[in-house]
Amino acid sequence: MVAKHLAQPLDRERLLDLYGDDTAYAADMFETFLHDVVPQFDSFNPLIQEQRWMDVYQLAHKLKPTLGLVGLSDLEAVMNDIESSAASPDPFQVQRMWHDFRANFTERIPIVYAEWQRYLRKQTSL
Protein backbone atom coordinates (compact mmCIF):
# COMPACT_ATOMS: atom_id res chain seq x y z
CA MET A 1 0.00 0.00 0.00
CA VAL A 2 1.72 3.24 1.10
CA ALA A 3 5.42 3.01 1.86
CA LYS A 4 6.08 4.50 5.29
CA HIS A 5 9.70 5.44 4.65
CA LEU A 6 10.92 5.89 1.13
CA ALA A 7 14.54 6.02 0.10
CA GLN A 8 13.74 8.79 -2.35
CA PRO A 9 10.76 10.89 -1.24
CA LEU A 10 10.49 12.66 -4.62
CA ASP A 11 10.60 11.03 -8.03
CA ARG A 12 13.50 13.11 -9.33
CA GLU A 13 13.59 11.28 -12.65
CA ARG A 14 9.99 12.26 -13.32
CA LEU A 15 10.67 15.86 -12.28
CA LEU A 16 13.58 15.98 -14.70
CA ASP A 17 11.39 14.54 -17.46
CA LEU A 18 8.64 17.07 -16.75
CA TYR A 19 10.66 20.23 -16.22
CA GLY A 20 14.20 19.64 -17.43
CA ASP A 21 16.13 22.83 -16.75
CA ASP A 22 13.02 25.04 -16.71
CA THR A 23 13.21 26.02 -13.05
CA ALA A 24 10.69 28.86 -13.48
CA TYR A 25 8.02 26.47 -14.75
CA ALA A 26 8.82 23.94 -12.04
CA ALA A 27 8.66 26.64 -9.35
CA ASP A 28 5.26 27.78 -10.67
CA MET A 29 3.90 24.23 -10.60
CA PHE A 30 5.17 23.59 -7.08
CA GLU A 31 3.77 26.90 -5.85
CA THR A 32 0.37 26.15 -7.37
CA PHE A 33 0.38 22.70 -5.80
CA LEU A 34 1.33 23.98 -2.34
CA HIS A 35 -1.04 26.97 -2.29
CA ASP A 36 -4.02 25.82 -4.33
CA VAL A 37 -4.04 22.03 -4.44
CA VAL A 38 -2.89 20.91 -0.98
CA PRO A 39 -5.88 22.52 0.80
CA GLN A 40 -8.25 20.55 -1.45
CA PHE A 41 -7.07 17.29 0.11
CA ASP A 42 -8.84 18.37 3.33
CA SER A 43 -12.13 17.75 1.55
CA PHE A 44 -11.62 14.00 1.72
CA ASN A 45 -12.28 13.65 5.47
CA PRO A 46 -15.89 14.84 5.48
CA LEU A 47 -16.66 13.05 2.22
CA ILE A 48 -15.40 9.74 3.59
CA GLN A 49 -17.14 10.23 6.95
CA GLU A 50 -20.40 10.94 5.15
CA GLN A 51 -19.74 7.99 2.79
CA ARG A 52 -20.18 10.17 -0.29
CA TRP A 53 -18.33 7.72 -2.49
CA MET A 54 -19.02 9.34 -5.85
CA ASP A 55 -17.63 12.62 -4.50
CA VAL A 56 -14.59 10.78 -3.10
CA TYR A 57 -14.10 9.17 -6.51
CA GLN A 58 -14.37 12.50 -8.35
CA LEU A 59 -12.02 14.31 -5.97
CA ALA A 60 -9.45 11.51 -6.16
CA HIS A 61 -9.69 11.58 -9.95
CA LYS A 62 -9.21 15.36 -9.98
CA LEU A 63 -6.26 15.50 -7.57
CA LYS A 64 -4.42 12.33 -8.58
CA PRO A 65 -2.38 13.82 -11.47
CA THR A 66 -1.23 16.78 -9.38
CA LEU A 67 0.80 14.45 -7.17
CA GLY A 68 2.97 13.30 -10.03
CA LEU A 69 3.60 16.87 -11.12
CA VAL A 70 5.51 17.49 -7.89
CA GLY A 71 7.33 14.17 -7.84
CA LEU A 72 4.97 12.27 -5.53
CA SER A 73 4.54 9.43 -8.02
CA ASP A 74 4.07 6.77 -5.35
CA LEU A 75 1.27 8.77 -3.74
CA GLU A 76 -0.28 9.28 -7.17
CA ALA A 77 -0.50 5.47 -7.42
CA VAL A 78 -2.12 5.28 -3.98
CA MET A 79 -4.62 7.98 -4.95
CA ASN A 80 -5.44 5.84 -7.98
CA ASP A 81 -6.20 2.97 -5.58
CA ILE A 82 -8.42 5.25 -3.49
CA GLU A 83 -10.22 6.36 -6.64
CA SER A 84 -10.79 2.74 -7.68
CA SER A 85 -11.92 1.71 -4.20
CA ALA A 86 -14.40 4.58 -4.02
CA ALA A 87 -16.05 3.33 -7.21
CA SER A 88 -17.20 0.17 -5.38
CA PRO A 89 -16.54 1.09 -1.78
CA ASP A 90 -15.68 -0.98 1.20
CA PRO A 91 -15.91 1.84 3.76
CA PHE A 92 -13.27 0.36 6.04
CA GLN A 93 -10.82 -0.13 3.17
CA VAL A 94 -11.30 3.39 1.82
CA GLN A 95 -10.89 4.90 5.30
CA ARG A 96 -7.72 2.87 5.94
CA MET A 97 -6.24 3.80 2.56
CA TRP A 98 -7.04 7.47 3.12
CA HIS A 99 -5.57 7.41 6.63
CA ASP A 100 -2.31 5.87 5.34
CA PHE A 101 -2.21 8.26 2.38
CA ARG A 102 -2.84 11.32 4.56
CA ALA A 103 -0.08 10.41 7.02
CA ASN A 104 2.45 9.98 4.24
CA PHE A 105 1.22 13.04 2.34
CA THR A 106 1.48 15.25 5.43
CA GLU A 107 5.00 13.99 6.06
CA ARG A 108 6.04 14.81 2.50
CA ILE A 109 4.65 18.37 2.21
CA PRO A 110 7.78 19.89 3.82
CA ILE A 111 9.88 18.01 1.24
CA VAL A 112 7.77 19.43 -1.60
CA TYR A 113 8.10 22.88 -0.03
CA ALA A 114 11.89 22.51 0.18
CA GLU A 115 12.00 21.47 -3.48
CA TRP A 116 9.96 24.55 -4.42
CA GLN A 117 12.43 26.72 -2.51
CA ARG A 118 15.31 25.00 -4.30
CA TYR A 119 13.74 25.82 -7.68
CA LEU A 120 13.26 29.44 -6.59
CA ARG A 121 16.91 29.71 -5.53
CA LYS A 122 18.02 28.27 -8.86
CA GLN A 123 15.99 30.96 -10.65
CA THR A 124 17.64 33.79 -8.75
CA SER A 125 21.12 32.39 -9.30
CA LEU A 126 20.75 32.28 -13.09
N, C-alpha and C positions, 0 to 999 in steps of 0.2 A: 504494500500500500504506500504510505508516505515514509520516506527515509527520514529517520530522526536526525542523523548527523551525516552530512554529505561531505565528501572530500573536496568537492568543488561546488560551492553554493550557487554560483552563476555559470551558465552555459556560455563560456567565453567564445567557443567556436561559433556558436549561433550568433552571438553579438557581432563578431567579426564579419560573418556572412551578411548580416543585416545592415551594418553601418560602415564597415570598412574603416577608413580614416576620417569619415565625416562626423567629427566630434560634436559639431553644432546640432546636427540632426539627432544624434544619439542623446545629447543633453535635453533637447526638446521632448523627445519621447519619454525619457525617464522623468522629467518634470511633470508632464501630463499624467503619467501613471501615478506618481506619488501624490499629486494634488487633486486630480479629478477621478481617478479610477479606484485607488485604495479605499476611499470612504464608501464606495458602492458595495464593497464586500460586507459591510455591516448590515446590509439588507437581508443577508441569508438567515441570520438568527431568527427574526420574527417569522419569516416565511416557513422555515423548517418547524418552528414551534406550532405554527397554525396549520401545518401539513398542507400547505399550498404548493403542491408538487409541480404543477404546470408553471407557476411563477419561479420556483427553484430551477426548473429545467431551463426556462428562458433566460434567467439571470446567469446561470452557469454557461450557457451557450454564448451569451453576450460578452462575458468577462474572460472566458477561457483564452482567446488569442492574445489578450493583453499581457498575460503572464510570460509567454514566449518572447514578446517584444522587449522585455527587460531581463532576459536570460534565465527566467524561472521555468525552464522547459519541463522539469520533473513535476512541478506543481501544475503546469498546464495539463499534463497527462492525468493527474489526480482530479483536476476539475472536469476533465472529460469523463472520468469514472462517476463523478457526482452527477453530471448531466445525464449520463446513461441510467444511473440508478433512480433518478427522479422521474424518469419516463415510466417506470414500473416500480414504484417505491416499496421498499421495505423500510418503514420509518426508523427502526433501530440502526440499520445499515447506513442510511443516509446521514443520520445524526452522528454516528461514529466517524464516518468518512469526513464530514464537515469539521468535527472537533479536531481530528488529526491534521486536516488541511490547515485550519485556522492557527493551530499552535505553530506549525512549521512556517506558515506565511508570516505570522507576527514576528517570529525569530529572524526572518530574512529581510524584512523591511529596512532595518538599519544597513544591511549590506547593499541593498538597492540604492539607498540614499547615498552611501559612500561612493558607489559607482557613478552616480549622477554628479557628485562633487568632483570626482576624478575627471569626468568629461568636461566639466566647467573649467577646471584648472588647465586642462590641455588646450582649451579654446583661448584662454588668456595668455598662454605661453607661446602661441603661434605668431 
